Structures are given as structure tokens and as C-alpha cells.
């Protein structure tokens, strides 16, 4: 799955100039919210904000959970992805 690259920015204050750069891709943050924190609502809001392929990311997360033997969580994620699954 392709990842997004957000441009950085410079912040100029009276005490210095700071460069802000992306460390994690939005897709990685989405997956962390889903897999680590089980925060589906927050992840969806985040995904919509950054125009991510939320359905595809849910499927990717479900496959990861399935591979780790977390069947109940994988099923829940597959169900969430199926809401907008187009096959």
C-alpha cells in the first residue's frame, strides 16, 4: 500500500527557527490507532482527514491480526472494511 508524504514546514519564533518533518506516514499512524489502541472512531476520523484508503487499511490491519492469531479482532476489522468493500 502506498504511503503519503506530507510536506514539512518551518516555524519561526522569537527564540528560533524550527523545521517540522514527518516521521511516520499517516497510514502508519492509522494502523497504530487500530492495532495498538483499538481506537476505531479516532482512526476513522484521522483517516478521513488525511483522505486515506480507510477500507484498505482496515483490511491490511485485519490480515495482520489474522496472521498473529487474533481471530476475533481480525473478524471485527474485516467487518469494518466490508462496509465499503467494492468487490
Secondary structure as GFF3:
##gff-version 3
##sequence-region A 1 87
A	DSSP	beta_strand	9	13	.	.	.	ID=ss1
A	DSSP	beta_strand	16	20	.	.	.	ID=ss2
A	DSSP	alpha_helix	26	35	.	.	.	ID=ss3
A	DSSP	alpha_helix	40	49	.	.	.	ID=ss4
A	DSSP	alpha_helix	54	67	.	.	.	ID=ss5
A	DSSP	alpha_helix	71	82	.	.	.	ID=ss6
###
